[in-house]
Structure formats: C-alpha cells, structure tokens
C-alpha cells in the first residue's frame, strides 16, 4: 500500500515533544517508523466522560509497505490480557495510518470500579521480509470528578465553571500543561521573573475556550469528545494536493487553534527557540503589529488600515503556503503535525503567545486598543490584572497581529475572561494525585530479546496462585522481599514518603522499621520516576527497556518485611503466629508535606491504603522460607548479605519451631515463582539417641509438590518409587533449585527418608539428607533407565548433574553414579564417584577392582577372582543417581 504524503514523514523534533506516549523503530534500509498517541499514557475512565483517542503512524524514507495492522488488548490487574472486543472499545482505522478508539463507562463494572488497568495498542507494519511491531501501553485509572473534589482550601473557593470542560482538561490534557514552566526541546520558554505560571494560564485559557465551545455543541448531546476533531482538513488537503494553489483561508490547527502562518514567521528551526528579548525589527510578526498607521482625514483611515492589516496577514499565509515548495514541504509538514498533537500544540501556543507579548512590548503596545500608560511597565506575569491588554494579545493570536486593534471578537474576549478564572486556575494548579498504592511483585516480560518490567498487585483482592492454581490465603511472608508501588498523576520527580504499619499493632506499634538497601528505616523515601530500587547487582536498571515509558509516574520501593535484629524478628514472628494473619497498611505522604488527592477518597497531606477488605488487604503470615535464585539472576539480593557471595543461590529464614515452610524461586529474569507451602516434620535424629530426645531434625514431604508449570518454569515429580518421601529442608531447596534451573518436569523420585527419618532399605538415607533420583530419559516419561539404555538422555543428565552441584550437592563428597561406555569412551558423570559394589564369599569389592566393563553381576568374574561366582549383595548406581555430600554452608541464613 502507498504511504500518503501526510504520513510519509518523521518529526524533526524529539518525539517526547509531541506526546507522552509513542513507539518508534526502523527497517533495515533505514526507513524510520513511529506511532504517536494524541493523549498521554494515563487515560482516566469515568462514568459519564466519553472520549476518543487517536493514534497516528508515520513512516519516512519509504513510499510503500505491504500491510499495516492495528489492534488492542486490555489487561486486568492480574495482567491477564483480553483481545480486541468491539463492544468494549469501538475501533476505527482511518486511511490505514490512523487508529481511533472510543472510550466510555463500559470499562467500569456495576460498582463503578475499573475492569481493566492497562491498555496495549499495537501496530504491525510489514514490508517485504521485514515486520515491525510498535506497542503503546496506557495505564487506565478512574477519572477525577473535579466539581466534587474541589474544596474551599483552594485559592478561588468552591468549584465553578463548566464541569464537563474542566473535567475533560484535568483528566486528559492536564498532563500536557506544565506544572512550573513551559519548555521546548529542553529549553525553558520563560523564567519565573517574566511569568512562567501566567503563561501557562494564558495557554490554558485558549484550551478552555476551544474545549467548552466544542462540548457545548457535541458533548452534551452524548457524542464522544473527538480529540482529533481539531485537525484542519483544509491544510491536510493542501499538503496532499499536487497543485501549489493560492492561499489557505484557515491556517489554524490543533486543539489550541494554533495559527501556523504566525508560528512560521516566528520560528525558523523547530529545534531552537526564538529570541524573545531581542526581536529583530524586520521580523514579519513584529512588522505586522508595528507598521505605521495610515493617516486619514482626522487621525487614521480605518478602512485602509483594516485593508492593510488583512493584506499583511494574507502575505503571512502566503509565506506558509510557499513552504510546500521548500525542501519538499518539510516545514509545512512539521507545522501541521506539531500543531495537531495536543502536547506540542499547547507548548507551541505558549511560545507564540510569549513572542506576541514581547513584540507588543517592543512596540510599547501602541497597536493595542484601550492602551493604558502603565502597560509599558508590564511583565508577562503582571498583565493578569490588565484584561484589555490580555484581550489585545489574544486578538493578535486568534485574528492576526494588526495595527491598530479596533475591536475585540468573542474568542479574544472569552479567552481573556478565562485567563484568570477559577476554572482555569483549577486546571493549571490542580492538586497532584496519588491514584493507587499497593504491594506488588515484579513481572518481567521478554520480547525480541528485550526485557520489560511490570508490577502485579498482591493482596486479598488480587490473590496469588499456588502450584495447583488455587488462591493463596496469604500475600506476603514475614522476612521476604516485596515492592510497594505508588502510582501518581502530576508528581513527576517529586519525592514521596511511605510508612508501613501493622494493623492492630500485631507486629509493633507505629511505623514498622523495615529493611531497605541493607539499612533499617521507618520512612521509605522514593522519587517518582526514579528506578533506583530496580537496579541490579551491577547498579544498573538498563535491563528494562520500558521504565520511562510505563513507570515514569510511579514511585517504586523495594522492601524486606523484616527488622534488622533477630531478636525483634522473633518477637514479631511470635506475635504473628499467635494472631494467625495480619494486615500491613501503607501510609503515603509527600516529602514537602503538601496536599494531594488520594485515590477517590478526597485530599489531604497523607493517606493510608489497603485498610479495608473492600479495598483489598495485604495479608502477611509467619513461615519459614527459602529464596532460591537462578544462577543468572542479576537481582539476587543474597550476594549483599553477610556470608553471601557471588555463588550464593539459596537463602533461608527458619524461625524457632516454625510449623510451615514456603519455597520461592526466582528465574533468570527475576520473576518470582511460588513452589508451595509444606508442613515441617519434626522427628528425632537418626541414629536415635535415647539420651537426647530434643535432638530433632526437620523434613518435609517432597512429593506434596507434584508439579509447577507457570511463567516458563516447569518442574514435576513424575514418578514416586519409594515410601521415602521425606527430605531435609535445605536439601529440598537444593533439589528444587536444580530442577527449576533446568526445567526438569520428568523426575523419577526414588526417595530420601522415611517419615521418622530412618533410612528404609538404604543405610545412608537417614534424616532426609541423602536420596536417589532416576536418570533422565529422552522421551521424558520418568520411567526406569540405566546409563547404558538408548533412552538415556546423556546431554540433559550432564546439565542436570552440574546444576545439582551448583545448588549444593556433591560438595562435601561426590554424588554416586557408575562409569559407562559412550562412543567408545568410558565416562563418569561430573561431580560423582563410581559406585558398583559386589560381594564374593562375604568380601566386598568395587566393580572397578574386579572387572570393569562387565555389567552383569551374576557372571563369573575374571582377574584376581577368576572363576569365582558373585554370591553376595550387589549395590549398583547404573539405574539411579545417589545424591549426597550436600554443602549446607552454601545456603546463607538471611536473618
């Protein structure tokens, strides 16, 4: 398909100047490609607010592509994805390069809660053998009802104004109205001395007027607010036309009705700013408003002055039209597209308004109607009390610079009236909002070998699943790591403080002292948009390519739910065990103690979240636990603990007389996997010493975990060939780590110890420390196998045996296996010792000392015992691997 001239374009400025949400790529031939969203990344969904958002695809250096395909997915708070559903978000494809989605309250449930938390818009572009996928991710939050939240604590008192317009601007365009100053390409347009805040009010007034007039005509009638409605079709048609044409009557474009001809006269290069304080006398805009007045019979010839002003404005529009023939119309394309996206339209409107003011001031405001003497001393901030001066400036903006202004039209009067009204003040100075605060676990997604990081809430309303896919009755374990995510609007680069309290003082009264970055604190500070707590062990967060795109408005805190001292931990554990379960409540405030809105609960200087069952509660329990890490996980916090080196892959916390133990695994991308909760079996140590009845060992029933298969990790005890199902807690962690690393889902389990810790048939299988595993088979059925069988999976077994050693096995003594012949070579598995024992006339021999290579122990042996029949017990390891020599010192005690 052909790429229209209007879309065969790539912006001259950084895409972040156009929108808060975009995605870009390139084809191998160097063709650039990007998708830009009209609205920002946060989309506020309301009960009555209906709106559309538009997505535009641009391609440069290519005239054709084979296909352009648009789609979307909705995600709930468990990050479950739902494919395109026209009943939810009606979608329209316009000219292949534009995608429109309509939003309404269908995204809310019967309780007016959001059914979804994230939206993904996808555009796939194919050209020959190459295909590029561009994705944009929106966060969905509840809209703010400004008329109900506005309070008398604000400067202008109770809310007044058009609630539909004000709500639309606050909920959808406030992200593009700067909080402190307007900047372009990183350069400030103004400084505090000359009125940053005022300039923002003047632009907001333009927005308010254009939006309120639109809503009066369409929104009240129930139609969607079309954010793309302000695109000027006349300009687009002119760009697409092959003929030069004469002039464009209407050159205004975008939500601020930005006059492109004036902007073109002001700015030559869109990567730089005009010189506001040293305006050239030959500047076209300045000459329009400062030209000599044509004299008439008395003072001036009004008709000729009007005619001359119209002629100069037409010349300005003609200069814009002429840009079509310059450098393939690049500047005209830039002007059109920069003005059509709300963010850049707002900023460029501020630039133009600032230039008009400075040009008028250079002209000592002689062109203005109702000029007053004190205007000569006005700054941009000072004119807020001079309504006629503001109206003159809006006249220059909306009608074109003239000398003299003879009358004010409705748009200029309305904008001036709105400039310092309570509702524009509300929009420009609306309190920031903390939309949500929740405990979470990290979810890492790999796409095209790039990692993206998301956060999944965990609480009573968002329960985690156990290995059997049943809801877990708790959300966190005392001592373990957890994230606290603080989602905000309008708090970029601001610092927040979070405290965590224990409901009903079960753990301790007041804010809990919890570990963070190896230090204890009751106040946990984080900067919105900072990713320090997502740094890996190399002090880098660059692993995740989506941080700025998806988390720029979040404060991220990584905590360990434990105190620093073991004694305090013991007290907490005892209290928690007595209570059975407890809820942790996060309280958040801004570090400067200023007020903000909190969720849907109004405003104030701080707020407590997760404090009721209806809003979800974070349920913490006391358990023994193991954290097991993949060897390639760069986020392994055990390395920072005392005794935890680079090779430490398992950490544990074992409270005294703990009744249950839970096992967690973190894969190579640092995703967390819950393998299960196990009852701890306490029994007397073998061999039993009657004089030491309190010398107890701890074991769990290993095969209670039948299978885990989620998130790319699959382990399974496929066969259980012995009643010896009990295994030492540490040994089990080492076995699970090796299985998870290699995805061993066909383990033949030949047993460790009996429930009382005894060995059963094998004398070394006591206290759950040593055990037997079947060798792996190529068909992965978990059935019996010897190292000589054709089904023996030699390569996987080598890898698995090395992984067993990596996670602690064969450290104090080798594991036991047998030599075997493979491809003419005698081979022994790594980290093992050959163990094939035969008995002849009551004397025990290793098979290697008798006759290596003879596999059938019933044969008459040759060599030193030639012609002697094997007539006693035979102990072989050709059909199972004996696990022993576990290095208990490889597991670090966390606390």
C-alpha angles and dihedrals in degrees: 000000000000120000111231117234090244091060099034086089142099120202118256091219130061110284091236087070089062103043146355089233127049142132127209140184141150139230119239091257090062098259108151121222133185142164118212127194120218092214127048130262094267112071116189114212117203140182094246105013110105118183144152131227125204129211121198127200119209127189127184132196093019130088099191142028130184098234145352116202125185128194141149139213130201120214127201125215090274087058091245109154126227119196127232112307116181091202089064104039114009106216131204129189113210119197090335090275100070128063123191127195124191119214130199141144093291085096089066125080127224090279091052091249120138114263091201135033104192138036125200119198114194131195119186117194120190126194118170111308092345128087127182125197118203118190132190121192122205125192111221118214136164115274121248117248096216097187091058098041098044109103141188091255088080122090098256100042125228122012119276132166137062105327094200093054095041093047092049093052095043094046100041113015102031088087087066096047106088118237098217113005141352116251134180122200088350094305120118114239093205140004131231090259093062098040119276094172092047093053089054090052092051092052091044089054089056089050092047094051095048092046097045092050090051094047092048089060103038119005096062089055090061100255123134120267101247108211089194094054091096093065109118107233091191091064092044091050090049092052091050094046118098092213122081096226129191113267140328111241095204115037096164115115141173135026091304092047087237110200100231095194091059093045089050090053091050102044126045099173119032092207091067137048127244118254100258099181099045105043114181113240088226093057107127096228092048092049090052094058098034102045116127115272114248108242122233136185092291112011110327141354101246095190093051092045091053090047092050092048091051090048092053092047089049089051088052090053090046089054088054091049090051090059087076089074095045118092091340090307094296096152093047090051090049093049093049096047097039089054097046096060110077097225096053091037091057094047095045090048088056090050092051094045090050091050092048090052093049092046090050090048090050086054088049086241090283091146093058129106116239093010115192126206095238092058089084090072097046125124123200088261094046097057092073088093092048105075094175092055090049090049090051091052092049088050089056090048099045102031103024132262111296138171108245117018102214102177141007120237124213098263093054093045092047094048091049090049091050094046095089101017123129093249094053088046087052092054097044096042103030114150115261116252135224100206099185143356121195146151111253148172124227121253117196120197124194116211122170089345091304123115125225124188127216134168125233117203115236119198140103091295092046104039120183121236126243124220090278091053092250122137112265116235092222138042105203140020123223108258099022133114122263137166126232112206120199112193115200145177119211096004100103112157091001121131121238130190123217127194125186120214132188116237111246089001092277093152100025139323120266126002113351120240102233133176121256125165090352093304134098123238142152094209117058113196125199135170118229108247094019118121101193091124090056094058117122126223089282089060092249133121092186091108088085116066096189103057099108092037097052108017107035090112096048133091108214123202124182112201137177110220095226140086122241098248124068091218092059090045091054090053092049091047092051092049092046093048090051092050092045094214136013138192125232117213121202117210118196133194137162114261092234089054091238120147127262138171114261118211106294095323103094127253142299142125096287142004140197119226134198090028099134136046090239091060095040129261131228105233116205125189137183115249140144106252144186125208110203120189133201108243091241096051106119091194096065102139092190089082090068094054126093106271093014113116132176091280095052108116103160130055130176145189114201113184116204111275093356110182098205138029128202127203123211128184128198115203127215091279091049096251112153122236124190110214096182151275117272133193110242114236113214116197139151117278119258130270085044116235109199089200091061107050091157094056093107134175127206125225139162132211101256099196092059080089100067098167144347119193117165139115096008095309116110124174128160140173094222099179131021108200102173141041087236095100098143122102136178114263094240094043090052091054090053092049093048092049093054093044093049095046091054098031093239102187097159104057117160104210115206095178145254115218142343119258090265092051095255122138103239109200097350116066095210095054097092131134092010093279103115128041148160132249129187117242116258121261128213091234089052096224096134093232127139116297138170127209088250097054121109088231092057106121097219098176096048091044092054090051093045094048090052089049091051088055091046090057095049109282122127093018104120092029133000122267115249126253137132137258115252138180118252123170089344093307127112106233137188123190115251119269091016138111123220108251118179110141124189130181124218118182091339094310119117121222135178108239090236089062091049109041120325114209095035105111103178107079092198093068122101107259124231128208119052091355097041115169092010118131120228099240105164140060120317120208114192137177099189090103101041142026114236111217114212142130094065111185103224089183089067088074114079121215105231095198 
